[in-house]
Amino acid sequence: MTRIVKAIVVLLLSIPLAVAFTLFTFPLWRWCEVSTGIESVGHSGPATWCYSLMYVLLAVIGILSWTLTDINKKSSL
């Protein structure tokens, strides 16, 4: 049960972090739009897919780091 709770915590913490990272990397999204032509910045900020991409990246990094930490703790016992 604690694994599910930890995973939910990681996923929930990823939401505000994804918003913050997306806004902090606004110049990156603007550069991405100019260089690739993919719509990534609108009149109200970064596109939805930018937020989604950052959320998925942060969630995967969070779950992987939590999993690797658990594996290291178990192997050191």
C-alpha positions, -999 to +999 in steps of 0.1 A: +000+000+000+028+024+007+041+021-029+008+033-042+008+063-017+043+072-027+035+070-064+004+092-059+025+117-039+051+119-067+024+124-093+007+151-073+040+169-065+048+168-102+018+191-111+030+224-095+066+216-104+056+210-141+038+244-142+068+262-126+093+245-149+072+252-180+070+289-172+107+291-163+116+275-196+094+299-216+124+310-238+130+274-247+094+270-259+096+302-279+129+289-295+112+255-302+084+272-320+107+294-341+130+266-351+105+238-357+073+256-366+054+236-339+029+259-321+043+260-286+037+296-274+003+313-276-010+347-265-016+333-230+017+314-225+030+280-234+007+255-251-009+226-233+014+201-247+044+219-232+028+216-197+020+179-204+055+172-216+070+187-185+046+169-162+054+135-178+091+141-176+090+152-140+067+123-130+090+098-147+121+113-132+104+113-097+092+077-099+125+065-113+145+082-086+122+069-059+124+034-073+162+035-075+164+049-040+143+020-027+165-005-047+197+009-032+182+008+003+172-029-001+206-039-016+225-022+013+206-043+039 
